[in-house]
Amino acid sequence: MEDISDGKLYTAEDMVRAGCGDCAGCSACCRGMGDSLVLDPLDVYRLNIEGKVGLNELFSRYLDFHVEDGLILPHMKMTEACGFLDENGRCQVHPFRPGICRLFPLGRFYENGGFRYFLQVNECKKKNRSKGKVKHFLDTPDLPRYEKYVADWHYFLLDAQKGIRAMGDQGRAKAANLYLLNRFFLTPYDGNREFYGQFYERLEEARARWEEL
């Protein structure tokens, strides 16, 4: 943490110098990031339901999969640049952008079932960044509920990783991964219902089925 941050941990109400001036003239963080921009179920929901990008198009054109500590998870496909950038280097889905894009150049430090934020000091090329509250910078509706969801998803994935490692059987591990992918990412969400209720229904089901897997 000392090498990558300013040594502080922040809450949503704290002030942080992370404002990038709407990234005017810059799209560096949308290029050459490899498979590091991992998405969660809400990211896919936003792009699919709010951004009106069909799931087939989303997973064939814009997203890819890779193994993250034993789990197969989707990430932004970025051989050179994010596919959502236009010819001027501006994001075409900015209102529906993934949470990790909203977060940058902040990161999350998870502890005690929750998390706090930290500022990545070497990642953003923007100099003389402006100061503002973390919650305003994140630009996320119903932030307390979103933060609870982020923590619940993170710690569920940690449990899933431990469970898959404990299986010791490649066939069972593959079946578990495919179940999680299908249940949380590939099965369409209902656009007429809010996301969180649907997510927690799936999370409860996944926890109940985990022993069977």
C-alpha positions in Angstrom: 0.0 0.0 0.0 2.8 2.4 0.8 4.2 2.1 -2.7 1.0 2.6 -4.6 -1.1 4.9 -2.4 -0.9 8.1 -0.4 -1.0 6.0 2.7 -4.5 6.9 3.6 -7.8 5.0 3.7 -11.0 6.9 2.8 -14.8 6.5 3.3 -17.4 7.7 0.9 -17.8 10.9 2.9 -14.0 11.8 2.9 -12.3 14.3 0.6 -9.8 12.9 -1.9 -7.8 14.5 -4.6 -9.0 12.2 -7.5 -10.8 14.6 -9.8 -9.5 14.2 -13.4 -11.4 17.1 -15.1 -13.7 14.7 -16.9 -10.6 13.1 -18.4 -10.6 15.8 -21.1 -8.1 14.8 -23.8 -7.1 11.6 -22.1 -8.1 8.0 -22.4 -4.9 6.4 -21.1 -6.7 4.2 -18.5 -8.9 2.8 -21.2 -6.0 1.4 -23.2 -3.5 -1.4 -22.7 -5.0 -2.6 -19.4 -4.9 -6.3 -20.4 -7.4 -8.4 -18.5 -7.2 -6.3 -15.3 -10.7 -4.7 -15.6 -12.8 -7.4 -14.1 -16.5 -6.9 -14.1 -19.2 -7.8 -11.6 -22.9 -8.6 -12.2 -24.1 -5.0 -11.8 -21.6 -4.0 -14.5 -23.1 -6.4 -17.0 -26.6 -5.4 -16.0 -25.9 -1.7 -16.6 -24.3 -2.3 -20.0 -27.1 -4.7 -21.0 -30.2 -3.2 -19.6 -29.3 0.5 -19.2 -26.8 0.7 -22.1 -29.0 -1.5 -24.3 -26.0 -3.7 -25.4 -27.3 -7.2 -26.1 -25.7 -10.0 -24.0 -24.6 -11.8 -27.2 -22.9 -8.7 -28.5 -21.5 -7.8 -25.1 -19.8 -11.1 -24.6 -18.6 -11.5 -28.2 -17.4 -8.0 -28.9 -16.6 -6.2 -25.7 -15.9 -8.7 -23.0 -13.8 -11.8 -22.5 -13.2 -14.3 -19.8 -10.1 -15.3 -17.7 -9.4 -17.3 -14.6 -9.0 -15.1 -11.5 -7.8 -17.2 -8.5 -9.6 -20.3 -9.7 -12.8 -18.5 -10.8 -13.7 -17.7 -14.4 -14.8 -14.0 -14.5 -15.6 -11.5 -17.3 -13.3 -8.6 -18.0 -13.2 -5.8 -20.5 -11.6 -7.0 -23.8 -8.7 -4.7 -24.3 -6.1 -5.9 -26.8 -5.2 -2.3 -27.5 -8.1 -0.2 -26.3 -11.6 -0.6 -24.8 -14.1 -1.3 -27.5 -16.5 1.3 -26.1 -14.1 4.2 -27.0 -15.1 6.3 -30.0 -12.7 7.8 -32.6 -12.0 10.7 -30.2 -11.1 8.5 -27.3 -14.3 9.2 -25.4 -16.4 6.6 -23.7 -19.7 5.8 -25.5 -21.3 4.2 -22.5 -20.1 6.6 -19.8 -23.4 6.8 -17.9 -23.4 3.0 -17.7 -19.7 2.4 -17.3 -18.5 -0.4 -15.0 -17.8 0.2 -11.4 -14.1 -0.2 -11.8 -14.1 2.6 -14.3 -16.0 4.8 -11.9 -13.6 4.0 -9.2 -10.3 4.8 -11.0 -7.9 6.1 -9.8 -9.2 4.9 -6.4 -8.9 1.3 -5.3 -10.7 -0.7 -2.5 -9.0 -2.1 0.6 -11.1 -4.9 2.0 -11.2 -5.7 5.7 -13.6 -6.9 8.4 -16.4 -7.8 5.9 -16.4 -4.4 4.3 -13.9 -2.0 2.6 -12.5 1.4 2.4 -11.0 3.3 -0.5 -7.4 4.3 -1.2 -5.9 6.6 -3.8 -3.6 5.1 -6.4 -0.9 7.8 -6.8 0.9 6.4 -9.8 -1.9 5.2 -12.1 -3.6 8.3 -13.5 -1.6 10.5 -15.8 -3.6 13.6 -14.9 -1.6 16.2 -12.9 -3.1 18.6 -10.3 -6.2 16.6 -9.8 -9.1 18.4 -8.0 -10.4 17.5 -4.6 -13.9 16.3 -3.7 -15.8 13.8 -1.7 -15.3 10.2 -2.6 -19.1 9.7 -3.0 -19.3 12.5 -5.6 -16.4 11.2 -7.5 -17.9 7.7 -7.7 -21.1 9.0 -9.3 -23.1 5.9 -8.3 -26.8 6.0 -7.3 -27.8 4.8 -3.9 -24.1 4.5 -2.8 -24.7 2.8 0.6 -26.6 0.0 -1.1 -24.0 -0.3 -3.8 -21.2 -0.5 -1.3 -23.0 -3.3 0.6 -23.5 -5.1 -2.7 -19.8 -4.7 -3.7 -18.7 -6.1 -0.3 -21.2 -9.0 -0.4 -20.0 -10.0 -4.0 -16.3 -9.7 -3.0 -16.6 -11.9 0.0 -18.9 -14.4 -1.8 -16.2 -14.7 -4.5 -13.6 -15.4 -1.8 -15.7 -18.2 -0.4 -16.3 -19.5 -3.9 -12.5 -19.5 -4.5 -11.9 -21.4 -1.3 -14.6 -23.9 -2.2 -13.3 -24.6 -5.7 -9.7 -25.1 -4.4 -11.1 -27.5 -1.8 -12.9 -29.6 -4.5 -9.7 -31.0 -5.9 -11.7 -32.4 -8.8 -11.3 -30.5 -12.2 -14.8 -31.6 -13.3 -16.5 -30.4 -10.2 -14.6 -27.1 -10.3 -15.6 -26.6 -14.0 -19.2 -27.3 -13.2 -19.1 -24.8 -10.3 -17.6 -22.1 -12.5 -20.1 -22.6 -15.3 -22.9 -22.4 -12.8 -21.7 -19.1 -11.4 -21.1 -17.7 -14.9 -24.5 -18.6 -16.0 -26.4 -17.6 -12.9 -24.7 -14.2 -12.4 -23.7 -13.1 -15.8 -25.2 -15.0 -18.8 -28.8 -15.4 -17.6 -30.5 -12.1 -18.5 -31.8 -9.9 -15.7 -35.3 -8.4 -15.9 -35.1 -4.8 -17.0 -38.5 -4.1 -15.4 -37.1 -4.9 -11.9 -34.3 -3.2 -10.0 -31.0 -5.0 -10.0 -30.3 -5.6 -6.3 -33.4 -7.7 -5.6 -32.6 -10.0 -8.5 -28.9 -10.2 -7.5 -29.7 -11.2 -3.9 -32.2 -13.8 -5.1 -29.4 -15.4 -7.2 -26.9 -15.0 -4.4 -29.1 -16.8 -1.9 -29.7 -19.6 -4.5 -26.0 -19.9 -5.2 -25.1 -20.2 -1.5 -27.8 -22.9 -1.1 -26.6 -24.9 -4.1 -22.9 -24.6 -3.3 -22.7 -27.8 -1.3 -24.3 -29.7 -4.2 -21.7 -28.4 -6.6 
